[in-house]
Amino acid sequence: MAGPGSSLAVITSRHVYLDKRRPDVPAALVIEGDRIRDVLHPRSPALAALTTDGVRVRDLGDAFVCPGFHDAHQHVFHTALFRSPLACHCDGASEEDCVSIMRAFAATKSPAGKDGWLVGQGWRSALWDDLTPPTRASLDRVFPDRPVALYAGNLHTLWLNSRGLECLGITSQSVPPPGGSFERDSVGQLTGVLREAAAMVYAAKVFDTLPRAEVLAAYRSYMRMSVSQGITSVCDMALCAVPGVDYVYEGIYEDLLDEGEVGLGDERGSLPVRVSLFPQNVGSYQRVETLRARLAGSYLRVPGTKQFFDGISSAHTAWLHEPYANPYVPGDCGRPTVEPELMRSYVLAAAERGLATRIHAIGDKAVSTAIDIFAEARARYGSPRQGRHAIEHVENLLPADVARMAAAGVVASVQPQHLVIDTTQPVRDLGPERASFMWPFASFEASGVMMAFGTDAPCVADSALDVLACAVTRADPHADGPAGGWLPEQRISMAAAIDAYTRGSAYVCGRERELGTLAPGRLADLVVLDANLMTADPGRIIEARTLATYVGGRIVWEA
């Protein structure tokens, strides 16, 4: 008998996604405390007995219930910042358009003196009619005295004005950090564009000037936005492999845990989502091991580390087996950002300590080499104690490497929205043959490669339903086309997409026995939607509304 004061509660619906094998069934979820105690049929005698005993039952009718969405790859600091009043979303159609957007943004900002930074993000010169990269000159005409920093949409490039270069101490004699570059014009003068590690290192210096109270406010707003769309867990991924600059700010999360201002329970404080931190792997493990021991609660954990093997193909910084189709220089194959033997030493040293490593690898050579290293790590040290080895993005790879990933137990951590950013770019840079096998979701599924879905926000919007729509249709849900989807043979079912965005993401964190499915013993993290994702038009699911989000059995958001 449940008895008075029981912590039991029941949620019922005619459309519940329990797991990939049972994606649309009538079910009653019996929740005790923060976990699912049982899953019953709505007409079962056991449920009737609970109801007779006074247990609270919430009948959701035809609403769709599924595990909370788990974004396997986000850069939380940047996502929170670029959603906040601290920064401007600057996705103009041209260089001058972006400058105009920043001029309008500056007009809304309170005067902060000459040294008050103006920050923006979102521009992509590869999508402009004029593909010429921007320069500081256009910003200087409007902002001669105030420093301006515009982060590219892919977070791999930073565009500064002259005052910004001056504030950061960058001169014509400055040497960029390893793995980065300062762009120069035909006469050797700085253009104001910084790429890869240089962009990330110097952007951190800009962000260090931001008021901490406003940054905390940005995180709180970000988390409210996350739970409002059913995102209950995220992986906060290091953005840079330069020592000391990874943008994983554990102190901010600890401050949020200590606040307790929103009444969500003692453990979570004002942290309504579960966060897995993946700080950088630069051959020193004291920080990650200390954090893993200290942050071992249900809401904040450190399952492993992050590294970067290359850049992006649109900038020819992804590392390829064969030259680009439109080489910038003879033999242009891109380059590794970390020499293979050094990467091997990082991963093996982490594996020896039981730590998982997740490697950014976009080009086919980077992917192949990462698989080699992970296979050796698995053979020598077995599986990590928590979390799994994974390749992040894994956009362009050899077909034979899919089976090799499966054999090595490597997770494909992929972001479906990436494939519709610009469907013309792969053919332009990689040629038709390589572009015919990219983001191969169906091939991963058929070969037994576990997929973990995420967004890579703020490179794309942190929109949960966009993730699922793009995976199932391989088309942009906010635009027309490509008709039938880009490389439609790689489409997957909605059941498989939800699995990758729930159980797959929990798996890469080593939490699949707690999260990602609705089963007895699992944490009661779930989302309630007004549309049945299993029967709705996949191209229209972005119109679905979140009715409620539960984390640990408690409603953290409700329409």
Secondary structure, 3 states (H helix, E strand, C coil): CCCCCCCEEEEEEEEECCECCECCEEEEEEEECCEEEEEECCCCHHHHHHHHCCCEEEECCCCEEEECEEEEEECHHHHHHHHCCCCEECCCCCHHHHHHHHHHHHHHCCCCCCCCCEEEEEECHHHCCCCCCCCHHHHHHHCCCCCEEEEECCCCEEEECHHHHHHCCCCCCCCCCCCEEEEECCCCCEEEEEEEHHHHHHHHHHHCCCCHHHHHHHHHHHHHHHHHCCEEEEEEECCCCCCCCCCCCHHHHHHHHHHCCCCCCCCCCCCCCEEEEECECCCCCHHHHHHHHHCCCCCEECCEEEEECCCCHHHCCCCCCCCCCCCCCCCCCCCCCCCHHHHHHHHHHHHHCCEEEEEEECCHHHHHHHHHHHHHHHHHHCCCCECCCEEEECCECCCHHHHHHHHHCCEEEECHHHHHCCCCHHHHHHCHHHHCCECCHHHHHHHCCCEEECCCECCCCCCHHHHHHHHHHCCCCCCCCCCCCCCHHHCCCHHHHHHHCCHHHHHHCCCCCCCCCCCCCCECCEEEECCCCCCCCHHHHHHCCEEEEEECCEEEEEC
